Amino acid sequence: MTTLSTGLVRARRWLRDHPLAFDGALALIVFLSMICASFADPGAANAGRPSFGTRSPGVFSVFMMVLSAGALVLRRRRPMAVLAFTGALSAAEFVVTDPPAPVVMGVVIALYTVASRTDRPTTWRVGLVTMAVLTVAAMVFGSSPWYAQENLGVFAWTGMAGAAGDAVRSRRAFVDAIRERAERAERTREEEARRRVAEERLRIARDLHDVVAHHIALVNVQAGVAAHVMDRRPDQAKEALAHVRDASRSALNELRATVGLLRQSGDPEAPTEPAPGLAVLGGLVDTFRNAGLPVEVACADSEPPLPAAVDLAAYRVIQEALTNVRKHAGSGARAEVSVIRVGVTAEVTVLDNGRGGDARPAAEDEDRHGGGHGLVGMRERVTALGGTLTAGPRYGGGFRVHAILPVRTRTGEPERPGTAGRTGGRG
């Protein structure tokens, strides 16, 4: 059974790839059917009983059948011309030959082809004209009475041919529409997948930049302090090296957590710790204090928690802003951090009193023109959530970073408990 079905599938595929061969075989079958039907007598001359072999087709009838069947080879290329040609032969057969040969079989196949390859209005117009012409010719010029079943058969067969062709065309259009929708949906899914991958890559790149810029800057500062006081103050050098070790360990942990997002879901080494947020802002501030940057924090304890995405964005903005303060503000600078809720937004502000006239705008230009990505990354992170970020020198010296974040993200992400409002108030 499997071998038979496989053979049928192969034969069907071969015939679909060679339509001219299929039409040639169809024309041969129609011609043989015409020959067989021309020997049949419906019973008009035999006491009403049908018989076979009591009559035989003439030479002219055979010639007409050959022409009608042969024209079907071109039915796909010129369907309307083939229908007109076979219809004219069939009408001529009714007029000239008595009794007529079944040349109308070619018309049935040609009308089916027209109906299956054109639209419905054309099928109706052509089908009605063909049915009317052939039925009238059979009734008026045929050897049988006008009410004979042979004449009604011409009407019925031509009508069924048009209806069958229209049904096949409708089903083919339906299948094509389904296939097109499926392909469009597949393309949409692929585009959505590519978009999500690009967004995830951008998010991971931002996280990596924030982690590396922050911790490596601290490591660099503490290493410089240790090298400077190594000979004169060994205890202070040990403390600086301890801060280097802590910053390195923290950087490794955050890098492992960020890169772990790229692992497979079933990997047992994938991180299970939540992303950092304002809940651990105190630890972040302590690293800067240990690096010699005085930081004051103002954050109300009574404020409700922020959504996870907003909480992470606020943490990263503070982290990047304090890193820039440590790198560009110079010695003796102080920083102030505040996180407050204003209506449906959360405002994050980082201020410092360092040099604001030369180094900080240069740092911003460096970010914009390829030397760094700190301010650009902060803006992209905040803008992705529907917020705004401004950064620039303060009047009288220093620098100001101000981010306004929506409390509810664009995706309607629910707020997670225990993220905001737990930094211990003022540091």
C-alpha positions as CSV (number, residue, x, y, z in Angstrom):
1,M,0.0,0.0,0.0
2,T,2.9,2.3,0.8
3,T,4.6,1.5,-2.5
4,L,1.4,2.2,-4.4
5,S,0.8,5.6,-2.7
6,T,4.4,6.6,-3.3
7,G,4.1,5.7,-7.0
8,L,0.9,7.8,-7.2
9,V,2.6,10.7,-5.6
10,R,5.5,10.5,-8.0
11,A,3.2,10.2,-11.0
12,R,1.2,13.2,-9.8
13,R,4.3,15.3,-9.3
14,W,5.5,14.3,-12.8
15,L,2.3,15.2,-14.4
16,R,2.3,18.5,-12.6
17,D,5.8,19.3,-13.9
18,H,4.8,18.2,-17.5
19,P,1.4,19.8,-18.2
20,L,1.6,19.3,-21.9
21,A,2.0,15.6,-21.5
22,F,-1.0,15.5,-19.2
23,D,-3.1,17.4,-21.7
24,G,-2.0,15.1,-24.5
25,A,-3.1,12.1,-22.4
26,L,-6.4,13.8,-21.6
27,A,-7.0,14.5,-25.3
28,L,-6.4,10.9,-26.1
29,I,-8.8,9.7,-23.4
30,V,-11.5,12.2,-24.6
31,F,-11.0,11.0,-28.2
32,L,-11.4,7.3,-27.2
33,S,-14.5,8.2,-25.2
34,M,-16.0,10.0,-28.3
35,I,-15.3,7.0,-30.4
36,C,-17.0,4.6,-28.0
37,A,-20.0,6.9,-27.5
38,S,-20.4,7.2,-31.2
39,F,-21.2,3.5,-31.5
40,A,-24.0,3.8,-28.9
41,D,-27.6,4.2,-29.8
42,P,-29.7,5.8,-27.0
43,G,-32.8,3.9,-28.2
44,A,-34.7,6.2,-30.5
45,A,-34.3,3.8,-33.4
46,N,-34.5,0.6,-31.4
47,A,-38.0,0.6,-29.7
48,G,-36.8,2.9,-27.0
49,R,-34.1,0.4,-25.8
50,P,-30.4,1.6,-25.9
51,S,-28.0,-0.6,-27.8
52,F,-24.3,-0.6,-28.7
53,G,-22.9,-1.3,-32.2
54,T,-26.0,-0.7,-34.1
55,R,-24.6,2.4,-35.6
56,S,-21.0,3.6,-36.5
57,P,-19.5,7.1,-37.0
58,G,-18.9,8.5,-40.4
59,V,-15.6,9.8,-41.7
60,F,-16.6,13.4,-41.2
61,S,-17.6,12.7,-37.6
62,V,-14.3,11.0,-36.9
63,F,-12.5,14.0,-38.4
64,M,-14.5,16.4,-36.2
65,M,-13.7,14.3,-33.1
66,V,-10.0,14.3,-33.9
67,L,-10.1,18.1,-34.2
68,S,-12.1,18.6,-31.0
69,A,-9.9,16.2,-29.0
70,G,-6.6,17.6,-30.5
71,A,-7.5,21.1,-29.6
72,L,-7.6,20.2,-25.9
73,V,-3.8,19.9,-25.9
74,L,-3.7,23.7,-26.0
75,R,-6.4,24.2,-23.4
76,R,-4.0,25.7,-20.8
77,R,-2.4,28.2,-23.1
78,R,-5.4,29.4,-25.0
79,P,-8.5,28.4,-23.0
80,M,-11.0,30.8,-24.6
81,A,-9.8,30.0,-28.1
82,V,-10.1,26.2,-27.5
83,L,-13.6,26.7,-26.1
84,A,-14.7,28.7,-29.1
85,F,-13.1,26.2,-31.5
86,T,-14.6,23.1,-29.9
87,G,-18.0,24.8,-29.5
88,A,-18.0,25.7,-33.2
89,L,-17.2,22.1,-34.1
90,S,-19.9,20.7,-31.8
91,A,-22.5,23.1,-33.3
92,A,-21.4,22.2,-36.8
93,E,-21.8,18.5,-35.9
94,F,-25.3,19.0,-34.8
95,V,-26.2,20.8,-38.0
96,V,-24.4,18.6,-40.6
97,T,-24.4,15.1,-39.2
98,D,-27.4,12.9,-38.5
99,P,-27.1,11.4,-36.0
100,P,-24.5,13.7,-34.5
101,A,-21.3,12.3,-32.9
102,P,-20.5,13.2,-29.3
103,V,-18.1,16.0,-30.2
104,V,-19.6,18.0,-27.3
105,M,-17.3,16.2,-24.9
106,G,-14.5,18.5,-26.0
107,V,-16.6,21.5,-25.2
108,V,-17.2,20.2,-21.7
109,I,-13.5,19.9,-21.0
110,A,-12.8,23.3,-22.6
111,L,-15.5,25.0,-20.6
112,Y,-14.2,23.4,-17.4
113,T,-10.8,24.8,-18.1
114,V,-12.1,28.3,-18.8
115,A,-14.1,28.3,-15.5
116,S,-11.1,27.0,-13.5
117,R,-8.7,29.6,-14.9
118,T,-10.8,32.8,-15.0
119,D,-13.0,34.8,-12.6
120,R,-16.6,34.0,-11.7
121,P,-18.3,36.7,-13.9
122,T,-16.4,35.5,-17.0
123,T,-17.4,31.9,-16.2
124,W,-21.1,32.9,-15.9
125,R,-21.1,34.8,-19.2
126,V,-19.2,32.3,-21.2
127,G,-20.9,29.3,-19.6
128,L,-24.4,30.7,-20.3
129,V,-23.6,31.5,-23.9
130,T,-22.1,28.1,-24.5
131,M,-25.0,26.3,-22.9
132,A,-27.5,28.3,-24.9
133,V,-25.8,27.9,-28.2
134,L,-25.3,24.2,-28.0
135,T,-28.7,23.4,-26.5
136,V,-30.5,25.4,-29.1
137,A,-28.4,23.7,-31.9
138,A,-29.2,20.3,-30.5
139,M,-32.9,21.0,-30.2
140,V,-33.3,22.7,-33.6
141,F,-30.9,20.7,-35.8
142,G,-30.7,17.4,-34.0
143,S,-32.3,14.2,-35.2
144,S,-34.1,13.7,-31.9
145,P,-37.2,15.7,-30.8
146,W,-36.4,18.9,-29.0
147,Y,-37.4,17.4,-25.6
148,A,-35.2,14.4,-26.0
149,Q,-32.9,13.5,-23.1
150,E,-29.8,13.9,-25.4
151,N,-30.6,17.6,-25.7
152,L,-31.1,18.0,-22.0
153,G,-27.9,16.1,-21.5
154,V,-26.0,18.7,-23.5
155,F,-27.5,21.4,-21.3
156,A,-26.7,19.5,-18.1
157,W,-23.1,18.5,-19.0
158,T,-22.1,22.0,-20.1
159,G,-23.6,23.5,-16.9
160,M,-21.9,21.0,-14.7
161,A,-18.6,21.7,-16.4
162,G,-18.8,25.4,-15.7
163,A,-19.9,24.8,-12.1
164,A,-17.1,22.2,-11.5
165,G,-14.5,24.6,-12.9
166,D,-15.7,27.5,-10.8
167,A,-15.5,25.3,-7.7
168,V,-12.0,24.2,-8.5
169,R,-11.0,27.8,-9.0
170,S,-12.5,28.9,-5.7
171,R,-10.8,26.1,-3.8
172,R,-7.5,26.9,-5.4
173,A,-7.9,30.6,-4.5
174,F,-8.8,29.6,-0.9
175,V,-5.8,27.3,-0.6
176,D,-3.5,30.0,-2.1
177,A,-4.9,32.6,0.4
178,I,-4.3,30.3,3.3
179,R,-0.7,29.6,2.1
180,E,-0.1,33.3,1.7
181,R,-1.4,34.1,5.2
182,A,0.8,31.3,6.6
183,E,3.9,32.6,4.8
184,R,3.1,36.1,5.9
185,A,2.7,35.0,9.5
186,E,6.0,33.1,9.3
187,R,7.7,36.2,8.0
188,T,6.2,38.2,10.8
189,R,7.3,35.7,13.4
190,E,10.8,35.8,12.0
191,E,11.0,39.6,11.9
192,E,9.6,39.7,15.5
193,A,12.2,37.1,16.6
194,R,15.0,39.1,14.9
195,R,13.7,42.3,16.5
196,R,13.6,40.7,20.0
197,V,17.1,39.3,19.5
198,A,18.4,42.7,18.5
199,E,16.8,44.3,21.5
200,E,18.1,41.7,23.8
201,R,21.6,42.1,22.4
202,L,21.4,45.9,23.0
203,R,20.2,45.4,26.5
204,I,23.0,42.9,27.3
205,A,25.5,45.3,25.8
206,R,24.2,48.1,28.0
207,D,24.5,45.9,31.1
208,L,28.0,44.8,30.2
209,H,29.0,48.4,29.6
210,D,27.5,49.5,33.0
211,V,29.2,46.7,34.9
212,V,32.6,47.0,33.2
213,A,32.7,50.8,33.3
214,H,31.8,51.0,36.9
215,H,33.9,48.2,38.4
216,I,36.9,48.7,36.2
217,A,37.0,52.4,37.1
218,L,36.9,51.6,40.8
219,V,39.6,48.9,40.3
220,N,41.8,51.4,38.5
221,V,41.3,54.1,41.2
222,Q,42.0,51.7,44.1
223,A,45.0,50.1,42.3
224,G,46.4,53.6,41.8
225,V,45.9,54.4,45.5
226,A,47.6,51.2,46.5
227,A,50.6,51.8,44.3
228,H,50.9,55.4,45.7
229,V,50.8,54.5,49.4
230,M,52.4,51.0,49.2
231,D,55.8,52.1,50.7
232,R,54.6,54.8,53.2
233,R,51.3,53.4,54.4
234,P,51.1,49.6,54.0
235,D,47.8,49.4,55.9
236,Q,46.1,51.8,53.6
237,A,47.5,50.0,50.6
238,K,46.1,46.7,52.0
239,E,42.7,48.4,52.4
240,A,42.8,49.7,48.8
241,L,43.7,46.2,47.5
242,A,40.9,44.7,49.5
243,H,38.5,47.2,47.8
244,V,40.1,46.1,44.4
245,R,39.4,42.5,45.3
246,D,35.8,43.2,46.3
247,A,35.2,45.3,43.1
248,S,36.7,42.6,41.0
249,R,34.5,39.9,42.6
250,S,31.4,42.0,42.2
251,A,32.3,42.6,38.5
252,L,32.8,38.9,37.9
253,N,29.5,38.1,39.6
254,E,27.6,40.6,37.5
255,L,29.3,39.6,34.3
256,R,28.5,36.0,35.1
257,A,24.8,36.9,35.7
258,T,24.6,39.0,32.5
259,V,26.4,36.5,30.2
260,G,24.4,33.7,31.8
261,L,21.4,35.1,30.1
262,L,22.8,33.7,26.9
263,R,22.9,30.1,28.2
264,Q,20.3,27.5,27.5
265,S,17.3,27.4,29.8
266,G,18.2,24.0,31.1
267,D,21.8,24.9,31.9
268,P,22.2,24.3,35.7
269,E,24.9,27.0,35.8
270,A,22.5,29.7,34.6
271,P,22.1,32.4,37.3
272,T,19.0,32.5,39.5
273,E,19.8,35.8,41.3
274,P,17.5,38.7,40.4
275,A,18.9,41.7,38.5
276,P,20.3,44.5,40.6
277,G,18.0,47.3,41.6
278,L,17.5,50.1,44.1
279,A,17.3,47.5,46.9
280,V,21.0,47.2,46.7
281,L,21.7,50.9,46.1
282,G,23.4,51.1,49.4
283,G,26.1,48.5,48.4
284,L,26.7,50.4,45.1
285,V,27.1,53.7,47.0
286,D,29.5,52.1,49.5
287,T,31.8,51.0,46.6
288,F,32.2,54.6,45.5
289,R,32.7,55.8,49.1
290,N,35.4,53.3,49.5
291,A,37.0,54.7,46.3
292,G,37.1,58.1,47.9
293,L,34.0,59.7,46.5
294,P,31.6,61.1,49.1
295,V,28.0,60.3,48.1
296,E,24.8,61.3,49.8
297,V,21.5,59.4,49.0
298,A,18.0,60.7,49.4
299,C,15.3,58.1,48.9
300,A,12.0,57.9,50.7
301,D,11.4,54.7,52.5
302,S,7.6,55.0,52.2
303,E,7.5,55.0,48.4
304,P,5.9,51.9,46.8
305,P,8.3,49.6,44.8
306,L,9.1,50.3,41.2
307,P,8.5,47.9,38.3
308,A,11.4,45.6,37.7
309,A,12.5,47.2,34.4
310,V,12.2,50.7,35.8
311,D,14.0,49.6,39.0
312,L,16.9,48.2,37.0
313,A,17.1,51.3,34.7
314,A,17.2,53.6,37.7
315,Y,20.0,51.5,39.3
316,R,22.0,51.6,36.0
317,V,21.6,55.3,35.6
318,I,22.9,56.0,39.1
319,Q,25.7,53.5,38.6
320,E,26.8,55.1,35.3
321,A,26.4,58.7,36.6
322,L,28.5,58.0,39.7
323,T,31.1,56.3,37.6
324,N,31.3,59.4,35.4
325,V,31.6,61.5,38.5
326,R,34.5,59.4,39.7
327,K,36.2,59.5,36.4
328,H,35.7,63.1,35.3
329,A,34.8,65.3,38.3
330,G,38.3,65.4,39.7
331,S,39.5,65.3,43.3
332,G,37.4,66.8,46.0
333,A,34.2,66.2,44.2
334,R,31.0,65.2,46.0
335,A,27.9,63.6,44.6
336,E,24.2,63.6,45.6
337,V,21.7,60.9,44.5
338,S,18.0,61.2,44.9
339,V,15.1,59.0,43.8
340,I,11.6,60.3,44.2
341,R,8.1,59.5,42.9
342,V,6.2,62.3,41.2
343,G,2.7,61.2,40.2
344,V,3.1,58.3,37.7
345,T,6.8,58.9,37.2
346,A,10.0,58.3,39.1
347,E,12.7,60.9,39.0
348,V,16.4,59.9,39.4
349,T,18.9,62.8,39.9
350,V,22.6,62.6,40.3
351,L,24.5,65.9,41.1
352,D,28.1,66.6,41.7
353,N,30.2,69.7,42.4
354,G,33.2,68.8,40.3
355,R,34.6,70.4,37.2
356,G,31.7,71.2,34.9
357,G,33.2,73.5,32.3
358,D,35.7,71.5,30.4
359,A,36.1,67.8,31.3
360,R,32.4,66.8,31.5
361,P,31.2,68.2,28.1
362,A,34.3,66.6,26.6
363,A,33.2,63.3,28.2
364,E,29.8,63.7,26.7
365,D,31.2,64.4,23.3
366,E,33.4,61.4,23.7
367,D,30.4,59.3,24.3
368,R,28.6,60.7,21.3
369,H,31.5,60.3,18.8
370,G,32.6,56.8,19.6
371,G,35.0,57.1,22.5
372,G,32.5,55.9,25.0
373,H,28.9,54.9,25.4
374,G,27.9,55.9,28.9
375,L,25.5,58.8,28.4
376,V,24.3,57.3,25.1
377,G,23.6,54.0,26.8
378,M,21.7,55.8,29.7
379,R,19.5,57.7,27.2
380,E,18.7,54.6,25.2
381,R,17.9,52.6,28.4
382,V,15.6,55.4,29.6
383,T,14.0,56.0,26.2
384,A,13.3,52.3,25.8
385,L,11.0,52.5,28.8
386,G,9.2,55.7,27.5
387,G,11.1,58.1,29.8
388,T,13.5,61.0,29.2
389,L,17.1,61.7,30.4
390,T,18.9,65.0,30.4
391,A,22.6,65.5,31.3
392,G,24.7,68.6,31.3
393,P,26.8,71.1,33.3
394,R,25.3,72.8,36.3
395,Y,25.3,76.6,36.8
396,G,28.3,77.4,39.0
397,G,30.1,74.1,38.4
398,G,29.4,70.5,38.5
399,F,27.3,68.2,36.4
400,R,23.7,67.0,36.6
401,V,22.0,63.8,35.3
402,H,18.2,63.7,35.5
403,A,16.1,60.8,34.4
404,I,12.3,60.7,34.4
405,L,11.0,57.1,34.2
406,P,7.4,56.0,33.9
407,V,6.2,54.0,36.9
408,R,4.4,51.5,34.6
409,T,6.4,50.3,31.6
410,R,5.1,50.1,28.1
411,T,4.5,46.4,28.4
412,G,2.4,46.9,31.6
413,E,4.9,45.0,33.7
414,P,3.7,44.5,37.2
415,E,5.6,46.0,40.0
416,R,7.8,43.6,41.9
417,P,8.0,43.8,45.7
418,G,11.0,44.8,47.6
419,T,12.9,46.8,45.0
420,A,12.5,50.5,45.7
421,G,12.3,52.5,48.9
422,R,14.6,50.2,50.9
423,T,18.0,51.9,50.6
424,G,18.1,53.0,54.2
425,G,17.1,56.6,53.6
426,R,19.9,59.0,53.5
427,G,23.3,57.3,53.2
